Amino acid sequence: QSVFLPFELLDLGGNIFVNNTRINAQALTARNGTTNLTVDGNWAFQEADAPVKIDIAINDLPVDTRLRSRLPASWKKYYDDTRPGGRIDVAAHLEYDRVNSWEHSSRVTIKNGSMQHVKFPYPVTNMNGWVVQEGPKLTANVEGMAGDRPITIAADVRHPGPLAESTVDIHVTGLPIDGKLINACSPPAQKAIHQLNLRGTIDADVTLYRPPGPGHKHQPHLKGRLHDGTVTCVQFPYELRDVNGLMEWDSEDWTFQRMTATHGTTQVWGGGSFIKRNGGLLDMRLVAKDASFESEELYYALPEAMQQLTREFEPQGRFDIDTHIRWTPGTIPVVDIHQLDLKNDSIKLRSFPFPFYGVTGRVSVMN
């Protein structure tokens, strides 16, 4: 039985040499189930400049709450943050030079592991890779699966413990924006996604950064490329399909750039942002080519004032439009039409019901 291991050791064997000057251990072995332990070491008593060296190898160690109970405090924090599972191999080297404190290095090989980071609890499975600690620096490189999509995770931690500075980089391609992903996001991110009714797949690079010092939290940041998405903004319910573009999230605010989409035969371009501070602000610009006045979806997406204007003029035909949409939660959205280019259309004023055909020109409607 050992205070360093969460289970008893069986079938102990190996060689220990002891004399007046040193202790030397060669190939000490033990096991528990499929877990195997090997220890080699040398401790010289009378040689002042001879370092103490111990090498430990553990193969097929299960990662569970029993293991957590034996971890040093600096490692328990990362166990709790990542909630790991699976099995690991451990190789550790301890050395004492009789002048300074103990120094150590270790390498952990992850085998078919799993994790859910507390700040982004999307389950990752089938993880294989390594974690290396050299003195005050810990690095990791792991590959796994997020659902059915491959994912890579790289970490860099300096001075593991409550004062640690850490960076975790996550890369995944083709990840679906579904309930599982949305539930893993923070409440502000969930709110923005629900406001846009955003769906599709995303290639994402997520960074979790924790600055050094006590009491700091991880700061998530996401950069992604959306593929084949759909968007139907709650405050402007005009469905866009085949949405592609760049998106970014810094734990509070969203930005969208170089967005392209379609609505039937209408081509749409745009971008915008959702800013959390001061109650929140959705700010978007949409440019559409060859849109139709006969579209009921467009009519019902417009604010009441613009619906009234449409009823008054009864336009028919096609047009190009450049719009600016602003909305603060709890208020009526503001939709400005910077320019609307008529393309050989027809209009008939309700107050003067005489049809005009072949109408061209540019219209602006500002709130």
Phi, psi and chi 1 to 4 in degrees:
 res  aa     phi    psi   chi1   chi2   chi3   chi4
   1 GLN       -  137.9 -155.0   91.3   32.1      -
   2 SER  -134.6  140.8  170.0      -      -      -
   3 VAL   -69.6  -15.3  -64.2      -      -      -
   4 PHE   -90.6  -14.3  -58.9  107.0      -      -
   5 LEU  -120.3  146.4  -68.8  174.1      -      -
   6 PRO   -85.4   16.2   30.7  -34.4      -      -
   7 PHE  -156.0  166.0   43.0   71.8      -      -
   8 GLU   -78.2  157.2   64.1  178.9  -10.1      -
   9 LEU  -105.2  137.8  -61.7  172.4      -      -
  10 LEU  -121.7  162.8  -53.3  173.2      -      -
  11 ASP    54.5   49.7  -65.0  -21.0      -      -
  12 LEU   -67.1  139.5  -86.6   70.3      -      -
  13 GLY  -157.5  169.8      -      -      -      -
  14 GLY   132.5 -170.7      -      -      -      -
  15 ASN  -125.6  133.5  -60.9  -58.3      -      -
  16 ILE  -126.8  123.7  -59.8  176.8      -      -
  17 PHE  -110.3  126.9  -59.6   93.1      -      -
  18 VAL  -131.0  130.9 -179.2      -      -      -
  19 ASN  -144.1 -166.3   59.0   28.2      -      -
  20 ASN   -71.1  -12.0  -66.5  -27.7      -      -
  21 THR  -113.3  -20.7   61.9      -      -      -
  22 ARG  -161.6  164.1   69.0  177.6   59.3 -119.4
  23 ILE  -119.3  130.8  -61.8  177.1      -      -
  24 ASN  -130.5  123.6 -177.3  -99.8      -      -
  25 ALA  -111.2  130.9      -      -      -      -
  26 GLN  -126.3  119.3  -64.4 -179.2   -5.9      -
  27 ALA    53.5   47.5      -      -      -      -
  28 LEU   -69.8  127.8  -63.3 -176.9      -      -
  29 THR  -129.1  153.2   60.8      -      -      -
  30 ALA  -160.3  169.4      -      -      -      -
  31 ARG  -149.9  163.3   67.3  166.6 -173.8   83.8
  32 ASN  -149.6  107.5 -177.6  -70.1      -      -
  33 GLY    61.9 -127.0      -      -      -      -
  34 THR   -87.8   -2.2   60.8      -      -      -
  35 THR   -85.7  129.3  -57.1      -      -      -
  36 ASN  -121.4  140.6  -65.1  -67.1      -      -
  37 LEU  -120.9  134.5  170.0   69.5      -      -
  38 THR  -131.6  134.7  -56.9      -      -      -
  39 VAL  -131.1  131.9  178.3      -      -      -
  40 ASP  -127.3  141.2  -70.3  -78.2      -      -
  41 GLY  -162.3  163.3      -      -      -      -
  42 ASN  -147.0  129.2 -175.3   67.4      -      -
  43 TRP  -134.1  108.3 -170.0  -46.4      -      -
  44 ALA   -94.7  128.9      -      -      -      -
  45 PHE   -81.5  -41.6  -57.0  136.6      -      -
  46 GLN  -105.7   -6.9  -62.0  177.4   -7.3      -
  47 GLU   -94.1  103.1  -60.4  176.1   36.2      -
  48 ALA   -62.1  -30.7      -      -      -      -
  49 ASP   -97.3    2.5   59.3  -15.4      -      -
  50 ALA   -87.8  118.4      -      -      -      -
  51 PRO   -73.0  155.4   27.5  -34.3      -      -
  52 VAL   -85.6  128.6  178.0      -      -      -
  53 LYS  -129.8  133.8  -63.2 -178.8  179.4 -179.2
  54 ILE  -136.7  130.4  -57.6  174.6      -      -
  55 ASP  -117.2  129.7  -69.2  -63.3      -      -
  56 ILE  -125.2  133.5  -57.8  171.9      -      -
  57 ALA  -128.7  127.8      -      -      -      -
  58 ILE  -124.0  125.1  -53.8  174.6      -      -
  59 ASN  -112.1  135.4  -65.7  -39.3      -      -
  60 ASP    63.7   50.4 -151.5   33.4      -      -
  61 LEU   -89.1  125.4  178.3   65.4      -      -
  62 PRO   -71.6  139.2   23.2  -31.5      -      -
  63 VAL   -98.8  106.6  178.6      -      -      -
  64 ASP  -153.0 -172.7   52.6   27.3      -      -
  65 THR   -65.2  -23.9   54.4      -      -      -
  66 ARG   -64.7  -40.1  -63.8  179.3  -56.5  165.0
  67 LEU   -67.6  -39.8  176.9   61.5      -      -
  68 ARG   -56.4  -38.6 -178.8 -164.7 -179.3  -80.1
  69 SER   -63.5  -17.4   67.5      -      -      -
  70 ARG  -105.0   -0.9  -61.2  -60.6 -163.2  -87.9
  71 LEU   -77.7  149.6  -67.2  175.5      -      -
  72 PRO   -66.4  159.7   20.7  -30.4      -      -
  73 ALA   -56.5  -38.1      -      -      -      -
  74 SER   -65.0  -28.6   60.8      -      -      -
  75 TRP   -86.1  -28.3  -76.1   70.4      -      -
  76 LYS   -60.5  -36.1  -74.6 -178.4  178.9  177.9
  77 LYS   -58.6  -44.8  168.7   64.7  175.0  171.0
  78 TYR   -74.5  -30.8  -66.8   99.8      -      -
  79 TYR   -62.1  -46.9 -176.2   99.7      -      -
  80 ASP   -67.4  -34.4  -66.3  -20.7      -      -
  81 ASP   -70.7  -35.9  -78.1  -11.5      -      -
  82 THR  -102.4  -18.6   57.6      -      -      -
  83 ARG    48.4   63.9  -69.4  174.4  -78.0 -176.3
  84 PRO   -80.9  164.1   31.5  -35.7      -      -
  85 GLY  -149.1  176.0      -      -      -      -
  86 GLY   106.4 -153.5      -      -      -      -
  87 ARG  -135.0  154.1  -54.3 -175.9   84.7   86.1
  88 ILE  -139.2  157.8   58.3  174.6      -      -
  89 ASP  -109.8  140.2  -64.4  -21.1      -      -
  90 VAL  -125.7  131.9 -179.7      -      -      -
  91 ALA  -126.8  120.6      -      -      -      -
  92 ALA  -128.8  143.3      -      -      -      -
  93 HIS  -124.7  123.7  176.8   75.2      -      -
  94 LEU  -113.6  137.6  -53.7  175.1      -      -
  95 GLU  -145.7  137.0 -171.0  163.6  -35.4      -
  96 TYR  -129.3  123.1 -178.6   56.6      -      -
  97 ASP   -96.4   10.6   61.5    7.2      -      -
  98 ARG    71.4    0.8  -58.6  178.4 -175.0  -84.6
  99 VAL  -116.9  -52.0  176.9      -      -      -
 100 ASN   -99.9 -172.8  -59.9  -50.8      -      -
 101 SER   -78.3  176.3   59.9      -      -      -
 102 TRP   -60.9  142.0  -76.9   90.2      -      -
 103 GLU  -118.8  150.0  -66.0 -165.7    2.6      -
 104 HIS  -146.9  156.0   66.3  -81.1      -      -
 105 SER  -142.1  153.4   61.6      -      -      -
 106 SER  -154.1  155.9   61.0      -      -      -
 107 ARG  -134.9  127.1 -179.9 -176.2  178.8   92.7
 108 VAL  -112.4  124.5  176.1      -      -      -
 109 THR  -101.5  122.1  -58.0      -      -      -
 110 ILE   -91.6  133.3  -59.7  168.3      -      -
 111 LYS  -128.1  112.9  -55.6 -173.0  -60.1 -175.5
 112 ASN    51.4   49.7 -163.6   29.8      -      -
 113 GLY   -90.1 -179.0      -      -      -      -
 114 SER  -149.1  160.2   63.3      -      -      -
 115 MET  -162.7  158.6   64.9  167.8  -78.1      -
 116 GLN  -142.8  106.0  -82.7 -174.0  -70.9      -
 117 HIS   -70.8  136.6 -162.4  -77.2      -      -
 118 VAL   -60.8  -29.4   66.5      -      -      -
 119 LYS   -86.6  -12.9  -70.3  -61.7 -178.7 -178.6
 120 PHE  -152.7   76.9 -168.1   74.4      -      -
 121 PRO   -78.5   54.2   28.4  -34.4      -      -
 122 TYR   -89.9  123.8 -166.7   96.7      -      -
 123 PRO   -67.6  132.1   22.6  -31.9      -      -
 124 VAL  -117.2  130.0 -179.9      -      -      -
 125 THR  -126.8  177.7   59.2      -      -      -
 126 ASN    51.8   42.4  -61.9  -15.4      -      -
 127 MET   -84.8  133.4  -64.3  173.9   62.0      -
 128 ASN  -139.2  136.8  -64.8  -81.2      -      -
 129 GLY   165.1 -154.1      -      -      -      -
 130 TRP  -145.6  156.3   50.7  -97.6      -      -
 131 VAL  -130.6  128.4  179.2      -      -      -
 132 VAL  -124.1  132.9  172.2      -      -      -
 133 GLN  -119.8  124.8 -177.0  168.6    6.9      -
 134 GLU  -121.9  100.6  -68.6  -80.2   -5.5      -
 135 GLY    60.0 -122.2      -      -      -      -
 136 PRO   -85.8    5.5   31.7  -35.5      -      -
 137 LYS  -118.6  132.7 -175.5  177.9  179.5  179.7
 138 LEU  -123.2  131.5 -178.3  148.6      -      -
 139 THR  -128.8  155.5   56.6      -      -      -
 140 ALA  -148.0  149.7      -      -      -      -
 141 ASN  -146.9  117.6 -164.7  -61.1      -      -
 142 VAL  -138.0  142.2 -179.3      -      -      -
 143 GLU  -116.4  147.0  -63.9  180.0   -8.0      -
 144 GLY  -162.8 -160.0      -      -      -      -
 145 MET  -129.1  130.8  -60.6  -65.1  -67.3      -
 146 ALA  -105.2  101.8      -      -      -      -
 147 GLY    65.6 -121.7      -      -      -      -
 148 ASP  -107.6   18.5   62.0   -7.2      -      -
 149 ARG  -110.6  137.8  -54.8  -55.0  -54.5  160.7
 150 PRO   -69.4  145.4   23.3  -32.2      -      -
 151 ILE  -140.8  144.2 -174.6  171.3      -      -
 152 THR  -121.0  143.4   60.3      -      -      -
 153 ILE  -131.8  126.1  -56.9  170.1      -      -
 154 ALA  -126.0  137.7      -      -      -      -
 155 ALA  -132.9  148.8      -      -      -      -
 156 ASP  -139.4  115.0 -171.1  -20.3      -      -
 157 VAL  -124.3  130.2 -178.2      -      -      -
 158 ARG  -112.3  129.2  -64.5 -175.4  179.6  -86.0
 159 HIS    57.3   64.5  -55.9  -73.7      -      -
 160 PRO   -50.6  137.1  -26.0   35.2      -      -
 161 GLY   137.2 -168.4      -      -      -      -
 162 PRO   -66.6  -15.1   21.8  -33.0      -      -
 163 LEU  -105.2    9.7  -55.5 -179.9      -      -
 164 ALA   -65.4  147.5      -      -      -      -
 165 GLU  -105.0  128.0  177.8 -176.1   17.3      -
 166 SER  -140.4  147.4   64.3      -      -      -
 167 THR  -132.9  126.5  -58.5      -      -      -
 168 VAL  -120.0  121.4 -179.4      -      -      -
 169 ASP  -109.4  129.0  -66.8  -49.0      -      -
 170 ILE  -123.6  131.9  -55.9  168.3      -      -
 171 HIS  -129.1  132.2  174.7   73.7      -      -
 172 VAL  -146.7  146.5   62.7      -      -      -
 173 THR  -120.7  145.3   59.0      -      -      -
 174 GLY    66.8   27.5      -      -      -      -
 175 LEU   -79.9  126.0 -172.3   66.9      -      -
 176 PRO   -71.5  138.6   23.0  -31.3      -      -
 177 ILE   -85.1   91.5  -57.1  174.8      -      -
 178 ASP  -129.8 -171.4   54.6   13.4      -      -
 179 GLY   -59.6  -36.3      -      -      -      -
 180 LYS   -64.0  -44.4 -175.3 -171.8  -64.4 -173.7
 181 LEU   -69.7  -42.3  177.7   62.6      -      -
 182 ILE   -62.7  -41.5  -65.5  170.7      -      -
 183 ASN   -65.4  -24.2  -70.6  -24.0      -      -
 184 ALA   -79.5  -16.8      -      -      -      -
 185 CYS   -78.0  162.8  -66.2      -      -      -
 186 SER   -70.6  160.0   67.6      -      -      -
 187 PRO   -53.6  -43.0  -29.3   36.4      -      -
 188 PRO   -62.1  -39.3  -24.6   35.3      -      -
 189 ALA   -66.3  -41.6      -      -      -      -
 190 GLN   -59.6  -41.2  -68.2 -176.3   28.2      -
 191 LYS   -61.9  -44.5 -177.0  175.8 -178.3  179.9
 192 ALA   -64.3  -42.1      -      -      -      -
 193 ILE   -63.9  -41.7  -66.8  172.5      -      -
 194 HIS   -67.6  -35.7  -71.2  -47.7      -      -
 195 GLN   -63.7  -32.2  -71.5  -67.4  -25.2      -
 196 LEU   -94.5   -8.8  -64.3  170.9      -      -
 197 ASN    48.0   50.4  -76.7  -54.1      -      -
 198 LEU   -81.7  129.1  177.7   63.5      -      -
 199 ARG  -139.8  167.2  -68.2  -64.9 -174.3  -87.8
 200 GLY   137.3 -158.9      -      -      -      -
 201 THR  -124.7  154.9   60.5      -      -      -
 202 ILE  -137.3  138.4 -176.1  173.8      -      -
 203 ASP   -94.5  120.2  -60.4  -20.8      -      -
 204 ALA  -128.1  142.7      -      -      -      -
 205 ASP  -120.3  114.4  -70.7  -69.3      -      -
 206 VAL  -111.5  132.3  179.1      -      -      -
 207 THR  -118.9  129.4  -62.2      -      -      -
 208 LEU  -111.9  109.9  -57.5  170.5      -      -
 209 TYR  -114.8  133.5  174.0   70.3      -      -
 210 ARG  -120.4  117.9 -177.5 -169.1 -173.6  -80.2
 211 PRO   -70.5  157.4   23.2  -30.5      -      -
 212 PRO   -70.2  150.6   25.4  -33.5      -      -
 213 GLY   118.7  166.4      -      -      -      -
 214 PRO   -76.2  147.1   27.9  -34.5      -      -
 215 GLY    78.4    3.5      -      -      -      -
 216 HIS   -81.2  152.9  -68.8  -61.4      -      -
 217 LYS  -114.0  160.6  -62.5 -179.6  178.6 -180.0
 218 HIS   -67.4  138.8  -76.6   93.6      -      -
 219 GLN  -110.9  105.8  -57.6  167.4   -3.7      -
 220 PRO   -79.8  147.9   26.4  -31.4      -      -
 221 HIS  -146.2  131.9 -173.1  -87.4      -      -
 222 LEU  -124.7  133.9  176.3  146.6      -      -
 223 LYS  -123.0  131.6  -73.4 -174.5  176.7 -178.9
 224 GLY  -149.2  163.2      -      -      -      -
 225 ARG  -120.0  122.1  179.4  177.5  -69.3  -84.2
 226 LEU   -87.2  137.9 -179.7   66.3      -      -
 227 HIS  -125.4  136.5  -61.4  -80.3      -      -
 228 ASP    48.8   45.7  -57.5  -38.4      -      -
 229 GLY   -93.3  173.8      -      -      -      -
 230 THR  -129.6  143.4   62.4      -      -      -
 231 VAL  -137.2  129.8  172.4      -      -      -
 232 THR  -135.9   93.5  -52.4      -      -      -
 233 CYS   -63.0  132.0 -179.4      -      -      -
 234 VAL   -56.1  -40.2  170.5      -      -      -
 235 GLN   -88.7   -4.0  -58.2  -56.5  -37.6      -
 236 PHE  -148.3   75.2 -170.2   76.7      -      -
 237 PRO   -75.8   63.4   27.2  -34.2      -      -
 238 TYR  -110.3  106.0 -176.5   71.9      -      -
 239 GLU   -67.6  130.9 -176.2 -176.9   44.9      -
 240 LEU  -113.3  133.1  -60.3  176.3      -      -
 241 ARG  -116.8  172.0  -66.7 -175.2  173.2  -85.2
 242 ASP    51.4   42.3  -54.8  -43.8      -      -
 243 VAL   -79.1  126.8 -178.8      -      -      -
 244 ASN  -135.3  146.0  -65.0  -87.2      -      -
 245 GLY   161.2 -173.8      -      -      -      -
 246 LEU  -102.9  141.6  -56.2  177.4      -      -
 247 MET  -137.7  149.7   53.4 -161.9  -58.5      -
 248 GLU  -145.2  143.9 -171.3  166.8   -7.9      -
 249 TRP  -141.0  130.4  172.2   64.2      -      -
 250 ASP  -114.8   32.7   65.7   -1.4      -      -
 251 SER    84.7  -14.3   79.3      -      -      -
 252 GLU  -132.3  -47.2  -70.2 -168.7  -12.9      -
 253 ASP  -110.6  148.5  -57.3  -28.3      -      -
 254 TRP  -112.3  143.4  -75.1   88.1      -      -
 255 THR  -131.9  147.1   57.3      -      -      -
 256 PHE  -130.0  129.8  -56.8   90.6      -      -
 257 GLN  -135.2  152.2  -62.4  177.5  -38.5      -
 258 ARG    52.4   41.7  -56.4  177.4 -168.5  173.6
 259 MET   -83.2  136.5  -53.6  -60.8  -69.4      -
 260 THR  -128.1  150.3   63.0      -      -      -
 261 ALA  -162.5  175.1      -      -      -      -
 262 THR  -135.1  156.2   62.7      -      -      -
 263 HIS  -138.6   97.2 -179.1   91.5      -      -
 264 GLY    65.0 -125.3      -      -      -      -
 265 THR   -89.2   -1.0   60.3      -      -      -
 266 THR   -81.2  130.8  -58.2      -      -      -
 267 GLN   -96.0  135.9  -61.1  -66.5  -44.3      -
 268 VAL  -129.3  138.5 -179.0      -      -      -
 269 TRP  -126.9  156.4  -61.7  -95.7      -      -
 270 GLY   174.0 -172.0      -      -      -      -
 271 GLY  -176.3  176.5      -      -      -      -
 272 GLY   167.5 -162.4      -      -      -      -
 273 SER  -157.4  159.7   61.2      -      -      -
 274 PHE  -127.6  111.3 -177.7   84.7      -      -
 275 ILE  -101.1  127.7  -52.9  -59.9      -      -
 276 LYS   -75.5  -38.7  177.3 -174.6  175.3 -177.1
 277 ARG   -63.8  158.9   58.7 -177.4  175.7  -86.8
 278 ASN    57.0   39.6  -61.0  -36.1      -      -
 279 GLY    90.3  -10.8      -      -      -      -
 280 GLY    98.2  141.3      -      -      -      -
 281 LEU  -147.3  120.7  173.4   64.6      -      -
 282 LEU   -93.7  122.4  176.6   67.6      -      -
 283 ASP  -132.4  112.4 -170.2  -45.4      -      -
 284 MET  -136.1  147.2  -61.2 -164.2   71.8      -
 285 ARG  -119.2  130.5 -177.0 -171.5  177.3 -165.8
 286 LEU  -127.3  132.6  -65.5  177.0      -      -
 287 VAL  -119.8  125.1  176.7      -      -      -
 288 ALA  -123.0  141.2      -      -      -      -
 289 LYS  -115.3  131.7  -62.0  -68.1 -175.6 -177.7
 290 ASP    65.4   43.1 -154.6   32.1      -      -
 291 ALA   -81.0  163.9      -      -      -      -
 292 SER  -116.4  133.2  172.5      -      -      -
 293 PHE   -66.8  -22.7  -77.9  117.8      -      -
 294 GLU   -80.0   -0.7  -74.2   84.1   -2.2      -
 295 SER   -73.4  115.2  169.6      -      -      -
 296 GLU   -66.7  -35.0  -70.0 -171.6    1.7      -
 297 GLU   -61.1  -41.9  -75.2 -171.1   47.6      -
 298 LEU   -66.2  -42.0  177.0   59.9      -      -
 299 TYR   -59.5  -48.6  173.2   80.2      -      -
 300 TYR   -76.8  -13.2  -73.0  111.3      -      -
 301 ALA   -79.9  -20.4      -      -      -      -
 302 LEU   -75.6  151.1  -65.3  171.8      -      -
 303 PRO   -61.2  160.2  -19.3   30.2      -      -
 304 GLU   -56.3  -39.5  173.9   57.2   32.9      -
 305 ALA   -61.6  -39.2      -      -      -      -
 306 MET   -76.9  -31.6  -69.0 -170.5  178.0      -
 307 GLN   -61.4  -41.2  -69.1 -176.8   16.5      -
 308 GLN   -63.1  -40.2 -176.3  176.9   -9.3      -
 309 LEU   -64.7  -38.7 -167.8   64.9      -      -
 310 THR   -65.5  -41.3  -59.1      -      -      -
 311 ARG   -64.0  -33.8  -68.7 -166.4  -62.7  -91.8
 312 GLU   -70.3  -37.6  175.5   61.8   30.4      -
 313 PHE   -98.7  -16.9  -77.7   86.5      -      -
 314 GLU    44.5   57.9  -63.2 -176.5    8.5      -
 315 PRO   -74.3  150.1   28.5  -34.4      -      -
 316 GLN  -137.9  145.1  -66.8 -174.7  -14.9      -
 317 GLY   122.1 -157.3      -      -      -      -
 318 ARG  -124.5  160.8  -52.4 -167.1   79.1   82.6
 319 PHE  -157.5  162.9   61.2   93.6      -      -
 320 ASP  -109.7  146.5  -60.8  -21.7      -      -
 321 ILE  -145.0  145.3 -171.1  170.2      -      -
 322 ASP  -126.1  112.4 -176.4  -14.5      -      -
 323 THR  -121.3  156.0   63.6      -      -      -
 324 HIS  -129.1  121.3 -176.4 -162.0      -      -
 325 ILE  -115.7  127.6  -55.5  165.7      -      -
 326 ARG  -129.9  136.4  -72.2  161.6  -67.5  159.6
 327 TRP  -150.2  131.0  173.2   72.1      -      -
 328 THR  -109.9  131.2  -62.3      -      -      -
 329 PRO   -50.1  134.0  -28.9   36.1      -      -
 330 GLY    90.9   -0.7      -      -      -      -
 331 THR  -123.1  170.4   67.5      -      -      -
 332 ILE   -81.4  134.0  -62.8  174.7      -      -
 333 PRO   -64.5  147.1   22.3  -32.2      -      -
 334 VAL  -104.8  119.9  176.1      -      -      -
 335 VAL  -118.4  114.4 -179.9      -      -      -
 336 ASP  -104.5  132.9  -68.5  -29.6      -      -
 337 ILE  -101.4  101.4  -60.8  177.6      -      -
 338 HIS   -66.3  -40.0  -68.4  -64.5      -      -
 339 GLN  -156.1  138.7   60.5 -174.3   54.1      -
 340 LEU  -129.6  112.5 -174.3  150.9      -      -
 341 ASP   -97.0  116.2  -67.2  -28.5      -      -
 342 LEU   -79.7  141.2  -57.3  172.6      -      -
 343 LYS  -127.6   79.4  -56.9  166.4   68.7  173.3
 344 ASN    57.9   51.8 -162.4   29.4      -      -
 345 ASP   -98.6 -176.9  -61.2  -39.7      -      -
 346 SER  -129.9  147.2   67.2      -      -      -
 347 ILE  -138.7  154.9   59.7  173.3      -      -
 348 LYS  -147.2  108.8 -176.3  173.0   68.6  174.0
 349 LEU   -67.2  134.6  -84.2   68.8      -      -
 350 ARG   -63.1  -36.8  178.7  173.9  -66.2 -175.8
 351 SER   -78.7  -13.2   57.3      -      -      -
 352 PHE  -145.8   78.0 -174.4   73.1      -      -
 353 PRO   -73.3   61.7   28.1  -33.8      -      -
 354 PHE  -119.0  119.9 -175.6   84.2      -      -
 355 PRO   -73.2  142.2   26.1  -32.7      -      -
 356 PHE  -116.1  132.5  -65.7   86.9      -      -
 357 TYR  -115.8  161.5  -60.2   98.8      -      -
 358 GLY    65.1   32.8      -      -      -      -
 359 VAL   -77.7  126.2  179.1      -      -      -
 360 THR  -129.3  163.1   60.3      -      -      -
 361 GLY   142.6 -175.9      -      -      -      -
 362 ARG  -126.7  135.1  175.1  167.2  -67.7  175.0
 363 VAL  -124.4  142.4  178.1      -      -      -
 364 SER  -124.3  138.2  -63.7      -      -      -
 365 VAL  -130.9  111.2 -178.8      -      -      -
 366 MET  -116.8  135.2  -49.4  -64.4  -71.8      -
 367 ASN   -80.7      -  -77.3  -82.6      -      -
